[in-house]
């Protein structure tokens, strides 16, 4: 399994390297704007860093789906599916690599954002004002009527539910793509049909989670339960997808 995960990392490393290089350039521009008192440069840099953070996580998820699609529809599939590894291992390695990449990317941009904000307020001598501003900002948001508070417990729950929701979406997209390649291969509009199937499954899982969490009032418990539901959905999608690959996929 570890070798398969390393193999998946190598296949997607170039995209991650490009994302890291672009982020480094923008971060340097932000620091120049900060210490040279160039507000316009700082503003553009902050916007680009936010775009890179959200776009980077999105691209990593999409690339994982496209990689599976290429593996099933190009000659390179023989290099992977003809190895002495079951489809359960191959698919599991892809999910683990995607989850790990999303986790590390999110943690990296979160740490970078905290660093940049801290440097900004430290330069102005207003670190205490930073904490008050964050608390005031979060007080505008609530979960089932309960205001969010910034602490390790809440931040851990937020990170957990964001990660699991992405893994759930990617796992659902894997299933739709495998159905397209294994069951609808050669049929008209197979790509469109599989996309509609993905939307339907995503909607159903969202409705299911909403029904189960309707009576939960505590924000921390709500986010943790959402995350656990997403993990359960991901596990179901994984088993179904791998089973179809084992039985129906022809490469």
C-alpha positions, 0 to 999 in steps of 0.5 A: 500500500505504501508503495502505491501511495508513493506512486500516486504522489509522484504522479501528482507531484509536478502540480504540487511543485508548481502550486508551491512555487507560485505561492512562494513568489506571491508570499515574497510580494506580500512581504515586500509590500508589508515592509515597504509600506506598499498597500496595493502590492499587499492587497493584490498579494492577499487576494492571490494567496486566498485564491491559491489556497482555495484553488489549490485544494480544489485542483488537488481534488480534481487532479486525483479524479482525473488521474483515476480517469486517465488510469482507466482510459489510457495505456498507462492503466496497464502499468497500474492495474496489471501489478499484483495489487487488487483494485481495493488497494489501488483505489485505497491508495488513491483516496489516502493520497488525495486525503493526505495531500488535501490535509497538508495543503490546507494546513500549509495555507492555514499556517501561512495565513496565520503567519502573514496576519500575525506579521501584519499586526505585529508590525503595527503593534496591535497583536491584541487587537488581532485576537479581538477582531477574530473573536468579533468576526466569529461572533457573527456566525452560528451553528444551529443558533450557537456562536462559533468560538475560536479555540483548539477544539473548534478549529480541530472540528472545522479542519476535520469536517472540511477534510472529510467533506472533500474526501466524500466528494472525491470518493463519490466522483470516483464511483461516478467515473468508474461507472462511466468507464466500466458500465457505460463505456462506449455508450452515448452521453456516458460522461454526462450521465455519470456527472448527473449520477455524481450530483444525485449521490452528492445531494442524497448524502447531503440530505441524509446528513441533514436528517441525522443532524437536525436535532443537534444543537452544539456546534462542535458535536454537529461538525464532528457528526457531519465529519463521521457521516462523510467518512461513512459515505466515503467508505461505502463509495470506496467499497462499491467503486472497488467492487465494480472495478474488480468485477467489471473494469476492462483495461 
